[in-house]
Amino acid sequence: MLTAPKKKPNSKSKDKKSAYFDHAAGTYLSNQALAAMMPFFNKDFGNPSSLHSEGKKAEMGLKDSRRMAADLIGALPENIVFTSGGTESDNLAIYGIAKAHEKHGKHIISSPIEHHAVINSLEDLKKQGWEITYVQPDSKGFIKIGDIVKAIRPDTVLISLAYANNEIGTIYPIPEIGKQILQYRKTNNTIYPFFHTDACQAAGYLDLDVEKLHVDLMAISGSKIYGPKGVGMLYVRRGVTIKPQIMGGDQERGARSGTENTPGIAGLVKALELAQKNREKESARLEVLLKYLWEKIHKLIPDIRLNGPEIGPQRLPNNLNISFLDTEGEALLLYLDEYGIMCSTGSACAARTLEPSHVLKALGIPAVEARGAARFSLGMRNTKKDIDYLMKYLPATVKKLREISRMN
C-alpha cells in the first residue's frame, strides 16, 4: 500500500538541497549537445527533403550527423536510422524484422527482464501468432549463452537481448553471444536468426563498436546520454531487411518516414560522441561513488538486499538497485523527494504502476521484497556530497517507513 508522507519537511529549510539519482530514467541536456542543436532551430531550419537552399543546408547537417553517428559505432552512414527514441528504435527492430521475415518463421528469442519496449512488442506479436521463447536468467540477471543457443530453431528469425539491464544494471556478454549466433548461421548455412540489442543504458559506459558486438540491430536513445529527449537511432547492418512501421515520405532511406528532427539528431550525435569519448574515465569515477554509496547503505541500514550482480565489471557503474525489506518503494521515493532527493523504483516506463517490477519478479525475488526496491542511478553531476546528503535522510526514512508498516 502506497504511504504518502504525513508531514512534509520544511521546504524552506537551508538544509534542503537537490540530489538527482535517476539518470537511468533521464539525463539533463549537456551544454555541448545544446550548442550542436541551436543552428537547426532558426538558422539552418529547412526541411532536409526540400530541394531549395534552406533544405540543402539542413540536408548537409543531417548527413554530417549520420556520418558522425556511424563513425562512433564502427558502422556506415547507410546503417543509421534516426528515430524518436529508444522505444521506437526497439519497436522498429522487432516489428521490422518480424514483418519482413515472417515467411521464414515466426519464432523469437528474448529474456523476461527486457525493457517494456521489447517485452510489450513481443507480447503483441504473440497475440498475432508468434511464438516467443523467454530464456530464464539466474538470480543476478545473467543468462547462459548455451541456453540461448539451445533455444534457436530453424524458424527463429530474431534474438533480442539488452546490452545492459535498465533496472538492475546487469551487463550481458553481447560480443560472445553474437559470436555464437554467427557460428550457428555458418554451421546451418542461413542468415537467421538476426541479433538485436537495446543499448540505451549501455551507451554512456560500454563500447558500442558493432563489429566487436556482432549485432545486426542496435537501439540508442538520446535521453540516457545527456542528449535531447524524443530522439534516438537504430543501427541496421547492411543486408538486413526491415519493414518500415511509419509510412509517409520515405525518409531515412524508406525505413522510417517523417521529417527528420535535425536539431534533436545533432544533439543526439554530439551527446553520443562525448559519451563514448569519456566513458572509461566516467565509468571509473562513478564506480568509486557507487561503492561508497553501497558501503554506506550496507553499514547503516539493516535488512536490505542488493538486486543484480555485485558492483564490478558485470554491472553498470552507475546502477544500484536495493530492496529495503518491510518498506514500500513508492513511499520511500515520495519521502525522499520531499528532501530534494530523486530516485526511482525501477523502470521509468512503469513508475506509475504499483505492480512489482517484472525484472525482479523474473529473478525470483518475492513480491514483498520487490515492492521495497529502489534504484539509485548516478550521473555526471553526482559527487560524494550528494551521497552524503542522501545518507543524511535515507536511514531515518527507511526506519520510519518500517515503523508505519508494522503499525499497519
Kinemage of the C-alpha trace (Angstrom):
@kinemage 1
@onewidth
@group {chain A} dominant
@subgroup {mainchain}
@vectorlist {calphas} color= white
{ca met a 1} P 0.000 0.000 0.000
{ca leu a 2} L 1.469 3.364 -1.019
{ca thr a 3} L 2.042 5.583 2.001
{ca ala a 4} L 2.351 9.311 1.397
{ca pro a 5} L 4.328 11.491 3.794
{ca lys a 6} L 2.122 12.702 6.650
{ca lys a 7} L 4.298 15.686 7.378
{ca lys a 8} L 6.464 17.323 4.788
{ca pro a 9} L 9.929 18.570 5.653
{ca asn a 10} L 10.284 22.312 5.695
{ca ser a 11} L 10.906 23.122 2.039
{ca lys a 12} L 12.336 26.499 3.059
{ca ser a 13} L 14.990 24.879 5.218
{ca lys a 14} L 18.546 25.895 4.399
{ca asp a 15} L 19.467 22.217 4.662
{ca lys a 16} L 17.262 21.200 1.746
{ca lys a 17} L 19.229 20.580 -1.426
{ca ser a 18} L 18.678 18.748 -4.695
{ca ala a 19} L 20.278 15.381 -5.329
{ca tyr a 20} L 19.329 13.576 -8.530
{ca phe a 21} L 19.851 9.804 -8.611
{ca asp a 22} L 17.604 8.852 -11.553
{ca his a 23} L 19.908 9.117 -14.572
{ca ala a 24} L 18.766 5.730 -15.880
{ca ala a 25} L 15.346 7.310 -16.415
{ca gly a 26} L 16.546 10.559 -17.951
{ca thr a 27} L 19.527 12.885 -18.053
{ca tyr a 28} L 19.825 16.641 -18.419
{ca leu a 29} L 20.853 18.128 -21.766
{ca ser a 30} L 24.575 18.883 -21.849
{ca asn a 31} L 25.747 22.331 -22.946
{ca gln a 32} L 27.681 20.777 -25.822
{ca ala a 33} L 24.628 18.903 -27.111
{ca leu a 34} L 22.522 22.059 -26.840
{ca ala a 35} L 25.116 24.050 -28.769
{ca ala a 36} L 25.099 21.454 -31.547
{ca met a 37} L 21.309 21.752 -31.801
{ca met a 38} L 20.977 25.539 -31.904
{ca pro a 39} L 21.817 26.231 -35.594
{ca phe a 40} L 18.993 23.964 -36.751
{ca phe a 41} L 16.263 25.787 -34.829
{ca asn a 42} L 16.317 29.141 -36.605
{ca lys a 43} L 19.294 29.252 -38.975
{ca asp a 44} L 19.502 26.015 -40.956
{ca phe a 45} L 15.856 25.294 -40.232
{ca gly a 46} L 14.717 23.903 -43.584
{ca asn a 47} L 13.215 20.507 -44.299
{ca pro a 48} L 16.098 18.145 -45.265
{ca ser a 49} L 13.914 16.723 -48.057
{ca ser a 50} L 13.369 20.099 -49.724
{ca leu a 51} L 15.304 20.932 -52.904
{ca his a 52} L 15.864 24.646 -52.209
{ca ser a 53} L 18.912 26.145 -50.493
{ca glu a 54} L 17.457 26.058 -46.969
{ca gly a 55} L 16.568 22.414 -47.397
{ca lys a 56} L 20.043 21.649 -48.746
{ca lys a 57} L 21.696 23.212 -45.695
{ca ala a 58} L 19.550 21.107 -43.395
{ca glu a 59} L 20.286 18.052 -45.507
{ca met a 60} L 24.032 18.654 -45.195
{ca gly a 61} L 23.681 18.923 -41.417
{ca leu a 62} L 21.730 15.672 -41.341
{ca lys a 63} L 24.357 13.928 -43.485
{ca asp a 64} L 27.123 15.138 -41.177
{ca ser a 65} L 25.223 13.816 -38.150
{ca arg a 66} L 24.631 10.461 -39.824
{ca arg a 67} L 28.294 10.116 -40.781
{ca met a 68} L 29.440 11.014 -37.256
{ca ala a 69} L 26.971 8.581 -35.662
{ca ala a 70} L 28.180 5.794 -37.929
{ca asp a 71} L 31.846 6.516 -37.164
{ca leu a 72} L 31.180 6.363 -33.432
{ca ile a 73} L 29.854 2.796 -33.577
{ca gly a 74} L 32.041 1.433 -36.379
{ca ala a 75} L 29.278 1.434 -38.969
{ca leu a 76} L 28.455 3.043 -42.317
{ca pro a 77} L 26.140 6.074 -42.721
{ca glu a 78} L 23.561 3.952 -44.557
{ca asn a 79} L 23.323 1.710 -41.480
{ca ile a 80} L 21.855 4.509 -39.351
{ca val a 81} L 18.113 5.142 -38.997
{ca phe a 82} L 17.151 8.117 -36.830
{ca thr a 83} L 14.018 7.676 -34.709
{ca ser a 84} L 12.038 9.360 -31.937
{ca gly a 85} L 13.895 7.481 -29.181
{ca gly a 86} L 14.833 4.124 -27.721
{ca thr a 87} L 11.284 2.806 -27.659
{ca glu a 88} L 10.708 3.429 -31.348
{ca ser a 89} L 14.139 2.019 -32.188
{ca asp a 90} L 13.314 -1.211 -30.329
{ca asn a 91} L 9.866 -1.356 -31.909
{ca leu a 92} L 11.257 -0.791 -35.392
{ca ala a 93} L 13.845 -3.529 -34.896
{ca ile a 94} L 11.368 -6.097 -33.571
{ca tyr a 95} L 8.340 -5.390 -35.753
{ca gly a 96} L 10.544 -4.507 -38.708
{ca ile a 97} L 12.259 -7.893 -38.656
{ca ala a 98} L 9.097 -9.810 -37.767
{ca lys a 99} L 7.012 -8.359 -40.575
{ca ala a 100} L 9.786 -8.597 -43.167
{ca his a 101} L 10.751 -12.201 -42.402
{ca glu a 102} L 7.600 -13.950 -41.167
{ca lys a 103} L 7.570 -16.188 -44.222
{ca his a 104} L 10.747 -17.795 -42.926
{ca gly a 105} L 9.380 -18.367 -39.433
{ca lys a 106} L 7.527 -16.847 -36.516
{ca his a 107} L 9.790 -17.553 -33.555
{ca ile a 108} L 11.734 -15.005 -31.464
{ca ile a 109} L 14.086 -15.482 -28.503
{ca ser a 110} L 14.432 -12.950 -25.689
{ca ser a 111} L 14.541 -12.770 -21.891
{ca pro a 112} L 11.807 -11.928 -19.350
{ca ile a 113} L 13.816 -8.980 -17.942
{ca glu a 114} L 13.938 -6.838 -21.071
{ca his a 115} L 12.693 -3.247 -21.207
{ca his a 116} L 8.951 -2.807 -21.737
{ca ala a 117} L 9.661 -1.505 -25.249
{ca val a 118} L 10.822 -5.023 -26.069
{ca ile a 119} L 8.569 -7.112 -23.807
{ca asn a 120} L 5.344 -5.382 -24.843
{ca ser a 121} L 6.245 -5.633 -28.530
{ca leu a 122} L 6.917 -9.345 -28.184
{ca glu a 123} L 3.692 -9.938 -26.277
{ca asp a 124} L 1.787 -8.123 -29.027
{ca leu a 125} L 3.402 -10.349 -31.647
{ca lys a 126} L 2.427 -13.380 -29.564
{ca lys a 127} L -1.211 -12.319 -29.952
{ca gln a 128} L -0.612 -12.298 -33.712
{ca gly a 129} L 0.508 -15.908 -33.736
{ca trp a 130} L 4.211 -15.591 -33.000
{ca glu a 131} L 5.965 -17.890 -30.550
{ca ile a 132} L 8.270 -16.204 -28.045
{ca thr a 133} L 10.873 -18.123 -26.060
{ca tyr a 134} L 11.986 -16.290 -22.927
{ca val a 135} L 15.312 -17.693 -21.741
{ca gln a 136} L 15.328 -17.618 -17.943
{ca pro a 137} L 18.081 -15.614 -16.193
{ca asp a 138} L 19.670 -16.557 -12.881
{ca ser a 139} L 19.090 -14.648 -9.641
{ca lys a 140} L 21.558 -11.928 -10.696
{ca gly a 141} L 20.034 -11.415 -14.128
{ca phe a 142} L 22.568 -13.399 -16.153
{ca ile a 143} L 21.630 -15.756 -18.969
{ca lys a 144} L 23.783 -18.688 -20.033
{ca ile a 145} L 24.979 -18.344 -23.592
{ca gly a 146} L 24.408 -22.056 -24.086
{ca asp a 147} L 20.740 -21.659 -23.156
{ca ile a 148} L 20.321 -19.042 -25.860
{ca val a 149} L 21.944 -21.238 -28.495
{ca lys a 150} L 19.832 -24.236 -27.424
{ca ala a 151} L 16.678 -22.155 -27.889
{ca ile a 152} L 17.439 -21.423 -31.570
{ca arg a 153} L 15.196 -23.270 -34.013
{ca pro a 154} L 15.060 -23.376 -37.822
{ca asp a 155} L 12.137 -20.925 -37.693
{ca thr a 156} L 13.835 -18.447 -35.333
{ca val a 157} L 14.140 -15.055 -37.038
{ca leu a 158} L 15.304 -12.817 -34.189
{ca ile a 159} L 17.115 -12.798 -30.840
{ca ser a 160} L 16.592 -9.644 -28.776
{ca leu a 161} L 18.647 -9.023 -25.616
{ca ala a 162} L 19.591 -5.798 -23.853
{ca tyr a 163} L 23.268 -4.867 -23.659
{ca ala a 164} L 22.695 -3.766 -20.043
{ca asn a 165} L 19.567 -4.044 -17.928
{ca asn a 166} L 17.962 -0.719 -17.053
{ca glu a 167} L 16.729 -1.785 -13.602
{ca ile a 168} L 19.470 -3.926 -12.090
{ca gly a 169} L 22.482 -2.950 -14.212
{ca thr a 170} L 23.393 -6.463 -15.361
{ca ile a 171} L 25.717 -6.361 -18.398
{ca tyr a 172} L 25.237 -9.150 -20.918
{ca pro a 173} L 28.231 -10.612 -22.820
{ca ile a 174} L 26.824 -9.392 -26.120
{ca pro a 175} L 30.059 -9.987 -28.118
{ca glu a 176} L 30.209 -13.634 -27.033
{ca ile a 177} L 26.508 -14.145 -27.720
{ca gly a 178} L 26.938 -12.547 -31.136
{ca lys a 179} L 29.813 -14.884 -31.972
{ca gln a 180} L 27.710 -17.924 -31.123
{ca ile a 181} L 24.886 -16.677 -33.322
{ca leu a 182} L 27.327 -16.135 -36.195
{ca gln a 183} L 28.646 -19.663 -35.696
{ca tyr a 184} L 25.105 -21.053 -35.795
{ca arg a 185} L 24.429 -19.232 -39.073
{ca lys a 186} L 27.650 -20.527 -40.625
{ca thr a 187} L 27.054 -24.090 -39.483
{ca asn a 188} L 23.471 -24.105 -40.743
{ca asn a 189} L 24.121 -22.007 -43.875
{ca thr a 190} L 21.445 -19.433 -43.010
{ca ile a 191} L 21.107 -15.704 -42.428
{ca tyr a 192} L 18.894 -16.348 -39.401
{ca pro a 193} L 18.455 -15.510 -36.624
{ca phe a 194} L 19.168 -11.773 -36.627
{ca phe a 195} L 20.540 -10.307 -33.397
{ca his a 196} L 19.119 -7.119 -31.827
{ca thr a 197} L 20.363 -5.376 -28.692
{ca asp a 198} L 18.902 -2.478 -26.750
{ca ala a 199} L 21.970 -0.390 -25.883
{ca cys a 200} L 20.138 2.614 -24.441
{ca gln a 201} L 21.549 2.147 -20.921
{ca ala a 202} L 24.945 0.967 -22.141
{ca ala a 203} L 25.737 3.854 -24.478
{ca gly a 204} L 27.398 6.019 -21.847
{ca tyr a 205} L 29.532 3.281 -20.309
{ca leu a 206} L 30.285 0.437 -22.737
{ca asp a 207} L 31.949 0.001 -26.123
{ca leu a 208} L 29.403 0.319 -28.940
{ca asp a 209} L 31.538 -0.935 -31.829
{ca val a 210} L 29.008 -3.044 -33.722
{ca glu a 211} L 31.689 -5.152 -35.381
{ca lys a 212} L 33.023 -6.204 -31.976
{ca leu a 213} L 29.496 -6.763 -30.658
{ca his a 214} L 28.451 -8.843 -33.703
{ca val a 215} L 24.934 -7.387 -33.660
{ca asp a 216} L 22.598 -6.797 -36.597
{ca leu a 217} L 20.438 -4.147 -34.945
{ca met a 218} L 21.199 -1.815 -32.031
{ca ala a 219} L 18.991 0.815 -30.369
{ca ile a 220} L 20.267 4.032 -28.749
{ca ser a 221} L 18.380 6.872 -27.027
{ca gly a 222} L 19.434 10.500 -26.582
{ca ser a 223} L 17.658 10.874 -23.249
{ca lys a 224} L 20.058 8.493 -21.430
{ca ile a 225} L 23.339 10.108 -22.535
{ca tyr a 226} L 22.805 13.851 -21.859
{ca gly a 227} L 21.243 14.382 -25.249
{ca pro a 228} L 17.719 15.601 -26.068
{ca lys a 229} L 14.623 13.581 -25.286
{ca gly a 230} L 12.443 12.322 -28.114
{ca val a 231} L 15.283 11.314 -30.421
{ca gly a 232} L 17.201 8.088 -30.932
{ca met a 233} L 18.729 5.869 -33.575
{ca leu a 234} L 18.694 2.301 -34.774
{ca tyr a 235} L 21.714 0.647 -36.326
{ca val a 236} L 20.722 -1.808 -39.053
{ca arg a 237} L 23.504 -3.930 -40.539
{ca arg a 238} L 23.907 -3.833 -44.320
{ca gly a 239} L 21.847 -6.555 -45.979
{ca val a 240} L 19.338 -6.805 -43.111
{ca thr a 241} L 15.846 -6.050 -44.392
{ca ile a 242} L 13.283 -4.451 -42.075
{ca lys a 243} L 9.739 -3.429 -42.866
{ca pro a 244} L 9.034 0.238 -42.015
{ca gln a 245} L 6.446 0.856 -39.326
{ca ile a 246} L 5.790 4.532 -40.111
{ca met a 247} L 4.674 5.286 -43.653
{ca gly a 248} L 4.834 8.604 -45.445
{ca gly a 249} L 7.547 10.345 -47.424
{ca asp a 250} L 10.135 7.531 -47.378
{ca gln a 251} L 12.684 9.427 -45.291
{ca glu a 252} L 15.589 7.519 -43.716
{ca arg a 253} L 16.038 5.531 -46.931
{ca gly a 254} L 12.461 4.325 -46.611
{ca ala a 255} L 12.977 2.742 -43.189
{ca arg a 256} L 11.199 5.457 -41.204
{ca ser a 257} L 9.049 8.169 -42.765
{ca gly a 258} L 8.584 11.641 -41.326
{ca thr a 259} L 10.548 14.873 -41.469
{ca glu a 260} L 13.779 14.303 -39.573
{ca asn a 261} L 14.303 16.092 -36.261
{ca thr a 262} L 17.528 17.761 -37.370
{ca pro a 263} L 18.143 19.711 -34.114
{ca gly a 264} L 17.477 16.645 -31.998
{ca ile a 265} L 19.640 14.434 -34.197
{ca ala a 266} L 22.537 16.879 -33.972
{ca gly a 267} L 22.200 16.897 -30.184
{ca leu a 268} L 21.966 13.107 -30.016
{ca val a 269} L 25.131 12.630 -32.042
{ca lys a 270} L 27.116 15.185 -30.038
{ca ala a 271} L 25.966 13.514 -26.817
{ca leu a 272} L 26.945 10.103 -28.177
{ca glu a 273} L 30.351 11.439 -29.198
{ca leu a 274} L 31.019 12.769 -25.693
{ca ala a 275} L 29.643 9.636 -24.023
{ca gln a 276} L 31.948 7.352 -25.973
{ca lys a 277} L 34.936 9.677 -25.586
{ca asn a 278} L 34.582 9.936 -21.805
{ca arg a 279} L 33.058 6.555 -20.967
{ca glu a 280} L 36.116 4.876 -19.430
{ca lys a 281} L 37.064 7.810 -17.211
{ca glu a 282} L 33.467 8.493 -16.170
{ca ser a 283} L 32.760 4.815 -15.534
{ca ala a 284} L 35.756 4.586 -13.203
{ca arg a 285} L 34.640 7.716 -11.325
{ca leu a 286} L 31.072 6.516 -10.933
{ca glu a 287} L 32.060 3.053 -9.776
{ca val a 288} L 34.015 4.624 -6.896
{ca leu a 289} L 30.930 6.635 -5.918
{ca leu a 290} L 28.674 3.606 -6.288
{ca lys a 291} L 30.853 1.535 -3.988
{ca tyr a 292} L 30.863 4.377 -1.472
{ca leu a 293} L 27.063 4.560 -1.575
{ca trp a 294} L 26.639 0.795 -1.224
{ca glu a 295} L 29.073 0.643 1.712
{ca lys a 296} L 27.200 3.436 3.489
{ca ile a 297} L 23.809 1.801 2.966
{ca his a 298} L 25.101 -1.643 3.923
{ca lys a 299} L 26.638 -0.260 7.123
{ca leu a 300} L 23.790 1.989 8.274
{ca ile a 301} L 20.619 0.182 7.162
{ca pro a 302} L 19.805 -3.417 8.181
{ca asp a 303} L 17.622 -5.899 6.289
{ca ile a 304} L 18.472 -4.925 2.741
{ca arg a 305} L 19.112 -6.844 -0.455
{ca leu a 306} L 21.297 -5.909 -3.428
{ca asn a 307} L 19.399 -6.707 -6.617
{ca gly a 308} L 21.533 -7.718 -9.558
{ca pro a 309} L 25.247 -8.579 -9.673
{ca glu a 310} L 27.944 -7.332 -7.312
{ca ile a 311} L 29.467 -3.948 -8.084
{ca gly a 312} L 32.154 -4.528 -10.669
{ca pro a 313} L 32.746 -5.291 -14.364
{ca gln a 314} L 29.482 -7.195 -14.827
{ca arg a 315} L 27.301 -4.326 -13.585
{ca leu a 316} L 26.773 -0.813 -14.941
{ca pro a 317} L 28.998 1.526 -12.894
{ca asn a 318} L 26.143 3.924 -12.115
{ca asn a 319} L 23.386 1.478 -11.111
{ca leu a 320} L 22.432 0.435 -7.577
{ca asn a 321} L 19.143 -1.396 -7.018
{ca ile a 322} L 18.348 -2.269 -3.412
{ca ser a 323} L 15.342 -3.850 -1.712
{ca phe a 324} L 14.634 -2.354 1.703
{ca leu a 325} L 12.665 -5.066 3.454
{ca asp a 326} L 9.371 -4.086 5.146
{ca thr a 327} L 9.066 -0.855 3.141
{ca glu a 328} L 7.188 0.258 0.038
{ca gly a 329} L 9.466 1.561 -2.692
{ca glu a 330} L 6.910 4.129 -3.854
{ca ala a 331} L 6.565 5.541 -0.342
{ca leu a 332} L 10.333 5.724 0.038
{ca leu a 333} L 10.568 7.613 -3.246
{ca leu a 334} L 7.934 10.150 -2.130
{ca tyr a 335} L 9.503 10.698 1.277
{ca leu a 336} L 12.965 11.253 -0.207
{ca asp a 337} L 11.561 13.597 -2.818
{ca glu a 338} L 10.449 15.916 -0.018
{ca tyr a 339} L 14.129 16.366 0.812
{ca gly a 340} L 15.002 17.039 -2.822
{ca ile a 341} L 16.364 13.519 -3.300
{ca met a 342} L 15.209 11.875 -6.531
{ca cys a 343} L 15.476 8.173 -7.328
{ca ser a 344} L 13.101 5.541 -8.717
{ca thr a 345} L 11.589 2.166 -8.029
{ca gly a 346} L 12.714 0.730 -11.371
{ca ser a 347} L 11.917 1.487 -14.980
{ca ala a 348} L 10.517 4.994 -15.523
{ca cys a 349} L 8.120 3.493 -18.072
{ca ala a 350} L 6.423 1.521 -15.276
{ca ala a 351} L 6.747 4.080 -12.488
{ca arg a 352} L 3.013 4.804 -12.357
{ca thr a 353} L 2.002 1.252 -11.550
{ca leu a 354} L 2.079 -0.309 -8.096
{ca glu a 355} L 2.830 -3.750 -9.514
{ca pro a 356} L 6.204 -5.222 -8.510
{ca ser a 357} L 8.952 -4.908 -11.092
{ca his a 358} L 8.701 -7.567 -13.811
{ca val a 359} L 12.506 -7.729 -13.734
{ca leu a 360} L 12.739 -8.536 -10.028
{ca lys a 361} L 9.827 -10.944 -10.337
{ca ala a 362} L 11.622 -12.829 -13.120
{ca leu a 363} L 14.697 -13.143 -10.892
{ca gly a 364} L 12.595 -14.999 -8.330
{ca ile a 365} L 12.573 -12.184 -5.797
{ca pro a 366} L 9.452 -12.389 -3.603
{ca ala a 367} L 6.838 -9.708 -4.318
{ca val a 368} L 7.112 -8.285 -0.803
{ca glu a 369} L 10.838 -7.661 -1.343
{ca ala a 370} L 10.382 -6.418 -4.902
{ca arg a 371} L 7.905 -3.772 -3.701
{ca gly a 372} L 10.576 -2.404 -1.374
{ca ala a 373} L 13.100 -1.862 -4.176
{ca ala a 374} L 14.660 1.473 -5.007
{ca arg a 375} L 17.072 2.256 -7.842
{ca phe a 376} L 19.788 4.871 -7.447
{ca ser a 377} L 21.385 5.651 -10.820
{ca leu a 378} L 24.278 8.095 -10.708
{ca gly a 379} L 25.405 10.589 -13.330
{ca met a 380} L 27.909 13.239 -14.315
{ca arg a 381} L 26.878 15.855 -11.753
{ca asn a 382} L 26.836 13.484 -8.783
{ca thr a 383} L 29.603 13.799 -6.210
{ca lys a 384} L 30.403 12.358 -2.802
{ca lys a 385} L 28.498 15.297 -1.286
{ca asp a 386} L 25.289 14.120 -2.969
{ca ile a 387} L 25.689 10.684 -1.447
{ca asp a 388} L 26.378 12.151 1.980
{ca tyr a 389} L 23.233 14.240 1.638
{ca leu a 390} L 21.224 11.157 0.677
{ca met a 391} L 22.585 9.233 3.656
{ca lys a 392} L 21.638 12.090 5.954
{ca tyr a 393} L 17.981 11.162 5.391
{ca leu a 394} L 17.786 7.632 3.948
{ca pro a 395} L 18.395 5.572 7.140
{ca ala a 396} L 15.826 7.525 9.175
{ca thr a 397} L 13.314 7.436 6.323
{ca val a 398} L 13.587 3.661 5.965
{ca lys a 399} L 13.250 3.269 9.732
{ca lys a 400} L 10.137 5.452 9.776
{ca leu a 401} L 8.511 3.537 6.908
{ca arg a 402} L 9.184 0.251 8.657
{ca glu a 403} L 7.519 1.568 11.801
{ca ile a 404} L 4.481 2.617 9.739
{ca ser a 405} L 4.431 -0.818 8.086
{ca arg a 406} L 4.424 -2.598 11.436
{ca met a 407} L 1.624 -0.368 12.699
{ca asn a 408} L -0.499 -1.286 9.680
